[in-house]
Amino acid sequence: MLILDHIALAATTLDEGVAHAEQALGLPLAGGGYHARMATHNRLMGMGDLY
């Protein structure tokens, strides 16, 4: 069985990536976090009770 756990999207800016993902998926992304050690940041999207 395949279980989707993460989706990664690379973009020039976080705002650009969020706008693209929200438009493509039709769902809002919630606040995420900044990962200083990896110099990355993210946003989150709930996918229901998948586990």
Backbone torsions as a table, in degrees:
resi	resn	phi	psi	omega
1	MET	NA	138.4	177.5
2	LEU	-97.1	127.9	178.0
3	ILE	-119.9	121.0	178.2
4	LEU	-79.0	122.7	-177.1
5	ASP	-115.3	-39.2	-178.4
6	HIS	-140.5	148.3	169.0
7	ILE	-126.3	129.2	178.0
8	ALA	-110.4	138.0	178.3
9	LEU	-133.6	123.3	177.5
10	ALA	-94.5	137.1	179.4
11	ALA	-148.4	162.5	179.2
12	THR	-63.4	-40.6	177.1
13	THR	-133.4	158.9	177.3
14	LEU	-62.2	-43.8	-179.9
15	ASP	-59.6	-41.0	178.2
16	GLU	-63.5	-44.2	179.0
17	GLY	-64.8	-41.6	178.4
18	VAL	-62.7	-46.7	-179.7
19	ALA	-59.8	-43.4	179.9
20	HIS	-64.8	-47.9	-178.1
21	ALA	-63.4	-44.4	-179.7
22	GLU	-63.7	-39.6	179.2
23	GLN	-68.4	-44.0	-177.6
24	ALA	-68.2	-38.8	-175.9
25	LEU	-92.7	-20.1	-177.5
26	GLY	70.2	23.1	-179.0
27	LEU	-133.2	145.8	177.8
28	PRO	-78.2	148.1	175.0
29	LEU	-101.6	137.8	-179.0
30	ALA	-92.9	168.5	178.1
31	GLY	-55.9	143.7	178.9
32	GLY	-121.0	-125.4	-178.6
33	GLY	-157.6	174.3	177.3
34	TYR	-114.9	135.0	-177.9
35	HIS	-114.5	91.3	-173.2
36	ALA	-57.4	-39.7	-177.5
37	ARG	-62.9	-32.3	-179.6
38	MET	-105.9	-2.6	-178.5
39	ALA	55.1	43.3	177.6
40	THR	-126.4	163.6	173.2
41	HIS	-145.2	164.5	-174.2
42	ASN	-149.7	173.3	169.8
43	ARG	-132.3	163.0	-173.7
44	LEU	-122.9	155.6	175.8
45	MET	-140.2	124.3	176.6
46	GLY	-71.1	140.4	-179.4
47	MET	-121.4	25.5	177.5
48	GLY	78.2	-164.0	-177.8
49	ASP	-91.1	81.0	-176.3
50	LEU	-92.6	-10.6	-175.2
51	TYR	-109.5	NA	NA
